[in-house]
Amino acid sequence: MSTPVRFRNRATGRTETEPVYGEAWLRFLYENPLGTLPLHAFARRAFFSKWYGRRMDAPESAQRIGPFLRQYGLDPSEFANPPESFASFNAFFARHLRPGARPIADSPAVFPADGRHLGFARAADANGFFVKGHPFDLARLLGDAGLAKRYAEGALVLSRLCPIDYHRFHFPVAGLPDAPSHLPGPLFSVSPIALARRPSILFENRRAVLGIDAGEAGRVTVVLIGATCVGTIRTTYAPGVPVAKGSEMGTFLFGGSAMATLFEPGRVRLAEDLLEATADRIELYARMGEALGGF
């Protein structure tokens, strides 16, 4: 019997089971030996994500919105626009929320997205987390060995967005952001189902890396990680223009996706419930704008 995907809900403190979009297909691709061929021939490749993206841009895809809302219990009162106003499923997927739907905490750093999060006081502590004996290759994640040395002893937060989540991502700190640099790669799923079999996905997949000069919080680096059906990582900010904590950085289009947020050593202490959940080897569900850590 397959192990369910579980997470700890910050709001309630309870452990919950994640409703995995396309679970049967994911488990076939990553847990069944017969799934190896379609995984490498189709699912990981950019053309598959482009094809699926075009389907989600088509006007008829809007018919999926109502059933999706009902199946996963999403709350339309949070949306800036009513569900019937979206011209396609991708337009719905990249939706804005109404003002005030995600209050921004007073803490120096906040979660950059709705999702399930892991936090490591030292980025180096992520070694072997997903699969025993498998290193977490920070140099490959960042595409820069020198940058990896800078952050190896600093805090790392991994944020995983699944398809049912709000998919716009935001700045975890206030500061002055650089333009993103783009790293090519395949588009494997970032679900725990996939990571349990192939932990290297996080530093293999297509990525965008950007730095933020964040004053007392130091130089913060954010890695945006694409996934199956997420061929597009779209940033919406202006490089070189100061940003407020919690302001919009961009959006992922349809599918699950992930982010990594890295802090220099000694700059930020991560929230205790985040560290405790990670020590228990379970993700913490928290929303964008909630406290991630302090000085």
Secondary structure as a PSIPRED ss2 file (coil, helix, strand):
# PSIPRED VFORMAT (PSIPRED V4.0)

   1 M C   1.000  0.000  0.000
   2 S C   1.000  0.000  0.000
   3 T C   1.000  0.000  0.000
   4 P C   1.000  0.000  0.000
   5 V C   1.000  0.000  0.000
   6 R E   0.000  0.000  1.000
   7 F E   0.000  0.000  1.000
   8 R E   0.000  0.000  1.000
   9 N E   0.000  0.000  1.000
  10 R C   1.000  0.000  0.000
  11 A C   1.000  0.000  0.000
  12 T C   1.000  0.000  0.000
  13 G C   1.000  0.000  0.000
  14 R C   1.000  0.000  0.000
  15 T E   0.000  0.000  1.000
  16 E E   0.000  0.000  1.000
  17 T E   0.000  0.000  1.000
  18 E C   1.000  0.000  0.000
  19 P C   1.000  0.000  0.000
  20 V C   1.000  0.000  0.000
  21 Y C   1.000  0.000  0.000
  22 G C   1.000  0.000  0.000
  23 E H   0.000  1.000  0.000
  24 A H   0.000  1.000  0.000
  25 W H   0.000  1.000  0.000
  26 L H   0.000  1.000  0.000
  27 R H   0.000  1.000  0.000
  28 F H   0.000  1.000  0.000
  29 L H   0.000  1.000  0.000
  30 Y H   0.000  1.000  0.000
  31 E H   0.000  1.000  0.000
  32 N C   1.000  0.000  0.000
  33 P H   0.000  1.000  0.000
  34 L H   0.000  1.000  0.000
  35 G H   0.000  1.000  0.000
  36 T H   0.000  1.000  0.000
  37 L H   0.000  1.000  0.000
  38 P H   0.000  1.000  0.000
  39 L H   0.000  1.000  0.000
  40 H H   0.000  1.000  0.000
  41 A H   0.000  1.000  0.000
  42 F H   0.000  1.000  0.000
  43 A H   0.000  1.000  0.000
  44 R C   1.000  0.000  0.000
  45 R C   1.000  0.000  0.000
  46 A H   0.000  1.000  0.000
  47 F H   0.000  1.000  0.000
  48 F H   0.000  1.000  0.000
  49 S H   0.000  1.000  0.000
  50 K H   0.000  1.000  0.000
  51 W H   0.000  1.000  0.000
  52 Y H   0.000  1.000  0.000
  53 G H   0.000  1.000  0.000
  54 R H   0.000  1.000  0.000
  55 R H   0.000  1.000  0.000
  56 M H   0.000  1.000  0.000
  57 D H   0.000  1.000  0.000
  58 A C   1.000  0.000  0.000
  59 P H   0.000  1.000  0.000
  60 E H   0.000  1.000  0.000
  61 S H   0.000  1.000  0.000
  62 A H   0.000  1.000  0.000
  63 Q H   0.000  1.000  0.000
  64 R H   0.000  1.000  0.000
  65 I H   0.000  1.000  0.000
  66 G H   0.000  1.000  0.000
  67 P H   0.000  1.000  0.000
  68 F H   0.000  1.000  0.000
  69 L H   0.000  1.000  0.000
  70 R H   0.000  1.000  0.000
  71 Q H   0.000  1.000  0.000
  72 Y H   0.000  1.000  0.000
  73 G C   1.000  0.000  0.000
  74 L C   1.000  0.000  0.000
  75 D C   1.000  0.000  0.000
  76 P H   0.000  1.000  0.000
  77 S H   0.000  1.000  0.000
  78 E H   0.000  1.000  0.000
  79 F E   0.000  0.000  1.000
  80 A C   1.000  0.000  0.000
  81 N C   1.000  0.000  0.000
  82 P C   1.000  0.000  0.000
  83 P H   0.000  1.000  0.000
  84 E H   0.000  1.000  0.000
  85 S H   0.000  1.000  0.000
  86 F C   1.000  0.000  0.000
  87 A C   1.000  0.000  0.000
  88 S C   1.000  0.000  0.000
  89 F H   0.000  1.000  0.000
  90 N H   0.000  1.000  0.000
  91 A H   0.000  1.000  0.000
  92 F H   0.000  1.000  0.000
  93 F H   0.000  1.000  0.000
  94 A C   1.000  0.000  0.000
  95 R C   1.000  0.000  0.000
  96 H C   1.000  0.000  0.000
  97 L E   0.000  0.000  1.000
  98 R C   1.000  0.000  0.000
  99 P C   1.000  0.000  0.000
 100 G C   1.000  0.000  0.000
 101 A C   1.000  0.000  0.000
 102 R C   1.000  0.000  0.000
 103 P C   1.000  0.000  0.000
 104 I C   1.000  0.000  0.000
 105 A C   1.000  0.000  0.000
 106 D C   1.000  0.000  0.000
 107 S C   1.000  0.000  0.000
 108 P C   1.000  0.000  0.000
 109 A E   0.000  0.000  1.000
 110 V E   0.000  0.000  1.000
 111 F C   1.000  0.000  0.000
 112 P C   1.000  0.000  0.000
 113 A C   1.000  0.000  0.000
 114 D C   1.000  0.000  0.000
 115 G E   0.000  0.000  1.000
 116 R E   0.000  0.000  1.000
 117 H E   0.000  0.000  1.000
 118 L E   0.000  0.000  1.000
 119 G E   0.000  0.000  1.000
 120 F E   0.000  0.000  1.000
 121 A C   1.000  0.000  0.000
 122 R C   1.000  0.000  0.000
 123 A H   0.000  1.000  0.000
 124 A H   0.000  1.000  0.000
 125 D H   0.000  1.000  0.000
 126 A H   0.000  1.000  0.000
 127 N C   1.000  0.000  0.000
 128 G C   1.000  0.000  0.000
 129 F C   1.000  0.000  0.000
 130 F C   1.000  0.000  0.000
 131 V C   1.000  0.000  0.000
 132 K C   1.000  0.000  0.000
 133 G C   1.000  0.000  0.000
 134 H C   1.000  0.000  0.000
 135 P C   1.000  0.000  0.000
 136 F C   1.000  0.000  0.000
 137 D C   1.000  0.000  0.000
 138 L H   0.000  1.000  0.000
 139 A H   0.000  1.000  0.000
 140 R H   0.000  1.000  0.000
 141 L H   0.000  1.000  0.000
 142 L H   0.000  1.000  0.000
 143 G C   1.000  0.000  0.000
 144 D C   1.000  0.000  0.000
 145 A H   0.000  1.000  0.000
 146 G H   0.000  1.000  0.000
 147 L H   0.000  1.000  0.000
 148 A H   0.000  1.000  0.000
 149 K H   0.000  1.000  0.000
 150 R H   0.000  1.000  0.000
 151 Y H   0.000  1.000  0.000
 152 A C   1.000  0.000  0.000
 153 E C   1.000  0.000  0.000
 154 G C   1.000  0.000  0.000
 155 A C   1.000  0.000  0.000
 156 L E   0.000  0.000  1.000
 157 V E   0.000  0.000  1.000
 158 L E   0.000  0.000  1.000
 159 S E   0.000  0.000  1.000
 160 R E   0.000  0.000  1.000
 161 L E   0.000  0.000  1.000
 162 C C   1.000  0.000  0.000
 163 P C   1.000  0.000  0.000
 164 I C   1.000  0.000  0.000
 165 D C   1.000  0.000  0.000
 166 Y C   1.000  0.000  0.000
 167 H C   1.000  0.000  0.000
 168 R E   0.000  0.000  1.000
 169 F E   0.000  0.000  1.000
 170 H E   0.000  0.000  1.000
 171 F C   1.000  0.000  0.000
 172 P C   1.000  0.000  0.000
 173 V C   1.000  0.000  0.000
 174 A C   1.000  0.000  0.000
 175 G E   0.000  0.000  1.000
 176 L E   0.000  0.000  1.000
 177 P E   0.000  0.000  1.000
 178 D C   1.000  0.000  0.000
 179 A C   1.000  0.000  0.000
 180 P C   1.000  0.000  0.000
 181 S E   0.000  0.000  1.000
 182 H E   0.000  0.000  1.000
 183 L E   0.000  0.000  1.000
 184 P C   1.000  0.000  0.000
 185 G C   1.000  0.000  0.000
 186 P C   1.000  0.000  0.000
 187 L C   1.000  0.000  0.000
 188 F C   1.000  0.000  0.000
 189 S C   1.000  0.000  0.000
 190 V C   1.000  0.000  0.000
 191 S C   1.000  0.000  0.000
 192 P H   0.000  1.000  0.000
 193 I H   0.000  1.000  0.000
 194 A H   0.000  1.000  0.000
 195 L H   0.000  1.000  0.000
 196 A C   1.000  0.000  0.000
 197 R C   1.000  0.000  0.000
 198 R C   1.000  0.000  0.000
 199 P C   1.000  0.000  0.000
 200 S C   1.000  0.000  0.000
 201 I H   0.000  1.000  0.000
 202 L H   0.000  1.000  0.000
 203 F H   0.000  1.000  0.000
 204 E H   0.000  1.000  0.000
 205 N C   1.000  0.000  0.000
 206 R C   1.000  0.000  0.000
 207 R E   0.000  0.000  1.000
 208 A E   0.000  0.000  1.000
 209 V E   0.000  0.000  1.000
 210 L E   0.000  0.000  1.000
 211 G E   0.000  0.000  1.000
 212 I E   0.000  0.000  1.000
 213 D E   0.000  0.000  1.000
 214 A C   1.000  0.000  0.000
 215 G H   0.000  1.000  0.000
 216 E H   0.000  1.000  0.000
 217 A H   0.000  1.000  0.000
 218 G C   1.000  0.000  0.000
 219 R E   0.000  0.000  1.000
 220 V E   0.000  0.000  1.000
 221 T E   0.000  0.000  1.000
 222 V E   0.000  0.000  1.000
 223 V E   0.000  0.000  1.000
 224 L E   0.000  0.000  1.000
 225 I E   0.000  0.000  1.000
 226 G C   1.000  0.000  0.000
 227 A E   0.000  0.000  1.000
 228 T C   1.000  0.000  0.000
 229 C C   1.000  0.000  0.000
 230 V E   0.000  0.000  1.000
 231 G C   1.000  0.000  0.000
 232 T C   1.000  0.000  0.000
 233 I E   0.000  0.000  1.000
 234 R E   0.000  0.000  1.000
 235 T E   0.000  0.000  1.000
 236 T C   1.000  0.000  0.000
 237 Y C   1.000  0.000  0.000
 238 A C   1.000  0.000  0.000
 239 P C   1.000  0.000  0.000
 240 G C   1.000  0.000  0.000
 241 V C   1.000  0.000  0.000
 242 P C   1.000  0.000  0.000
 243 V E   0.000  0.000  1.000
 244 A C   1.000  0.000  0.000
 245 K C   1.000  0.000  0.000
 246 G C   1.000  0.000  0.000
 247 S C   1.000  0.000  0.000
 248 E E   0.000  0.000  1.000
 249 M E   0.000  0.000  1.000
 250 G E   0.000  0.000  1.000
 251 T E   0.000  0.000  1.000
 252 F E   0.000  0.000  1.000
 253 L C   1.000  0.000  0.000
 254 F C   1.000  0.000  0.000
 255 G C   1.000  0.000  0.000
 256 G C   1.000  0.000  0.000
 257 S E   0.000  0.000  1.000
 258 A E   0.000  0.000  1.000
 259 M E   0.000  0.000  1.000
 260 A E   0.000  0.000  1.000
 261 T E   0.000  0.000  1.000
 262 L E   0.000  0.000  1.000
 263 F C   1.000  0.000  0.000
 264 E C   1.000  0.000  0.000
 265 P C   1.000  0.000  0.000
 266 G C   1.000  0.000  0.000
 267 R C   1.000  0.000  0.000
 268 V C   1.000  0.000  0.000
 269 R E   0.000  0.000  1.000
 270 L E   0.000  0.000  1.000
 271 A C   1.000  0.000  0.000
 272 E H   0.000  1.000  0.000
 273 D H   0.000  1.000  0.000
 274 L H   0.000  1.000  0.000
 275 L H   0.000  1.000  0.000
 276 E H   0.000  1.000  0.000
 277 A H   0.000  1.000  0.000
 278 T H   0.000  1.000  0.000
 279 A H   0.000  1.000  0.000
 280 D C   1.000  0.000  0.000
 281 R C   1.000  0.000  0.000
 282 I C   1.000  0.000  0.000
 283 E E   0.000  0.000  1.000
 284 L E   0.000  0.000  1.000
 285 Y E   0.000  0.000  1.000
 286 A E   0.000  0.000  1.000
 287 R C   1.000  0.000  0.000
 288 M C   1.000  0.000  0.000
 289 G C   1.000  0.000  0.000
 290 E C   1.000  0.000  0.000
 291 A E   0.000  0.000  1.000
 292 L E   0.000  0.000  1.000
 293 G E   0.000  0.000  1.000
 294 G E   0.000  0.000  1.000
 295 F C   1.000  0.000  0.000
